[in-house]
């Protein structure tokens, strides 16, 4: 079911900086497998390690300008 009318604006949601998606995607492709391996070796299950790593990359994406600098 589609909502009728316009949706309310959500406050506090950050937009992704321009160009950040490609840069973070390259970082993700390069480092994700090693990060998951490290998290598994610390004692997590592979699925938990993947979830933690993915959450970390979402945070990196939202703060890319700071992280990149």
C-alpha positions in Angstrom: 0.0 0.0 0.0 1.4 3.3 -1.0 1.1 6.3 1.4 -1.2 9.0 0.4 0.3 12.5 0.2 3.8 13.5 1.0 5.9 11.8 3.6 7.0 13.7 6.7 10.6 14.8 6.6 12.9 12.8 8.9 15.1 15.0 11.0 18.6 14.0 12.0 19.3 11.9 9.0 22.6 12.6 7.4 23.2 12.6 3.7 26.1 10.8 2.1 28.8 13.2 1.0 29.3 13.4 -2.8 31.8 10.9 -4.1 31.9 9.0 -0.8 29.9 6.0 -2.0 32.5 5.0 -4.6 35.5 5.7 -2.2 33.9 3.7 0.6 32.9 0.9 -1.8 36.6 0.6 -2.9 37.7 0.5 0.7 35.0 -2.1 1.5 36.1 -4.3 -1.3 39.7 -4.1 -0.4 39.5 -4.5 3.4 36.2 -6.2 4.3 37.4 -9.8 4.1 40.4 -9.1 6.3 38.3 -7.2 8.8 35.8 -10.1 9.0 38.7 -12.6 9.5 40.1 -10.4 12.3 36.7 -10.2 14.0 36.2 -14.0 13.7 39.6 -14.6 15.2 38.8 -12.4 18.2 36.0 -14.8 18.9 32.9 -14.0 17.0 30.9 -16.2 14.6 31.3 -15.4 10.9 27.8 -14.0 10.7 28.3 -11.8 13.7 31.6 -10.6 12.3 30.1 -9.7 9.0 27.3 -7.8 10.7 29.7 -5.8 12.9 31.9 -5.0 9.9 29.0 -3.9 7.8 27.8 -1.6 10.6 31.3 -0.1 10.8 31.3 0.7 7.1 27.9 2.4 7.4 29.3 4.6 10.1 32.4 5.3 8.0 30.2 6.2 5.0 28.3 8.8 7.1 31.6 10.3 8.4 33.7 9.9 5.3 34.8 13.5 5.1 36.4 13.2 8.6 37.7 9.7 8.1 39.2 10.5 4.7 41.0 13.5 6.0 
